[in-house]
Amino acid sequence: MTGETLRQLLEPLIGESGSISMVVSRIGHIGFITSENKKLTGVELRPDGLLRLERETGWAVIDPEGVVAVVWDSELEASAGQFL
């Protein structure tokens, strides 16, 4: 996946509560909760092609080339909804 595509998918989730999950090749499933106190506050495509995700409580940097799927679920509780 390109950094621009991943940025476009995640940018609308800024300020939303829920969970974001990704499937990353050679690594597996990663995910994080965006709750009331840990909302996504920014998504930046860096000049080196990596994507920086900012949250109220910290940040993460992701290599978008390895991402093969992205899921956002607005439900914070476990459900029989979306699975990766």
C-alpha positions as CSV (number, residue, x, y, z in Angstrom):
1,M,0.0,0.0,0.0
2,T,1.3,3.5,-0.7
3,G,1.8,6.0,2.1
4,E,-0.6,8.4,0.4
5,T,-3.3,5.7,0.2
6,L,-2.9,4.8,3.9
7,R,-2.9,8.5,4.9
8,Q,-6.2,9.0,3.0
9,L,-7.7,6.0,4.8
10,L,-6.6,7.1,8.2
11,E,-7.0,10.9,8.0
12,P,-10.9,10.8,8.3
13,L,-10.5,8.9,11.6
14,I,-8.8,11.8,13.3
15,G,-10.7,12.6,16.5
16,E,-12.9,9.4,16.2
17,S,-13.2,6.7,18.8
18,G,-12.9,3.1,17.8
19,S,-10.1,0.7,16.8
20,I,-7.8,0.6,13.9
21,S,-6.3,-2.7,12.7
22,M,-3.8,-3.4,10.0
23,V,-2.4,-6.6,8.5
24,V,1.3,-6.1,7.8
25,S,3.2,-8.6,5.6
26,R,5.8,-10.7,7.4
27,I,4.6,-9.4,10.8
28,G,0.9,-10.1,11.1
29,H,-1.9,-8.2,12.7
30,I,-1.3,-4.9,14.6
31,G,-3.9,-2.6,16.0
32,F,-4.6,0.2,18.4
33,I,-7.6,1.7,20.2
34,T,-8.6,5.3,19.6
35,S,-10.6,6.0,22.8
36,E,-11.8,9.2,24.4
37,N,-8.3,9.8,25.9
38,K,-6.2,8.3,23.1
39,K,-7.7,9.7,19.9
40,L,-5.8,9.9,16.7
41,T,-4.7,13.6,16.4
42,G,-2.7,13.6,13.2
43,V,-1.5,11.5,10.2
44,E,1.6,12.7,8.4
45,L,3.4,11.2,5.3
46,R,7.0,11.9,6.0
47,P,9.6,12.7,3.3
48,D,11.2,9.3,3.7
49,G,7.8,7.6,2.8
50,L,7.0,6.4,6.3
51,L,3.7,7.4,7.9
52,R,3.6,9.0,11.3
53,L,0.4,8.5,13.4
54,E,0.0,11.0,16.3
55,R,-2.2,10.3,19.3
56,E,-2.8,12.4,22.4
57,T,-0.6,9.9,24.4
58,G,2.2,9.3,21.9
59,W,3.0,8.4,18.3
60,A,3.9,5.6,15.9
61,V,5.7,5.4,12.6
62,I,4.6,2.8,10.1
63,D,6.2,1.6,6.8
64,P,3.1,1.6,4.5
65,E,4.7,-0.7,1.9
66,G,4.1,-3.7,4.2
67,V,0.4,-2.9,5.0
68,V,-2.0,-5.1,3.0
69,A,-5.3,-4.4,4.8
70,V,-6.7,-1.7,7.1
71,V,-9.9,-2.0,9.2
72,W,-11.6,0.7,11.3
73,D,-14.4,-0.3,13.7
74,S,-16.3,2.4,15.6
75,E,-17.3,-0.2,18.3
76,L,-14.9,-0.3,21.2
77,E,-16.4,-3.5,22.5
78,A,-15.7,-6.9,21.0
79,S,-18.4,-8.0,18.5
80,A,-18.9,-10.5,15.8
81,G,-18.3,-7.8,13.3
82,Q,-15.2,-7.3,11.2
83,F,-12.3,-9.8,11.4
84,L,-9.0,-9.8,9.7
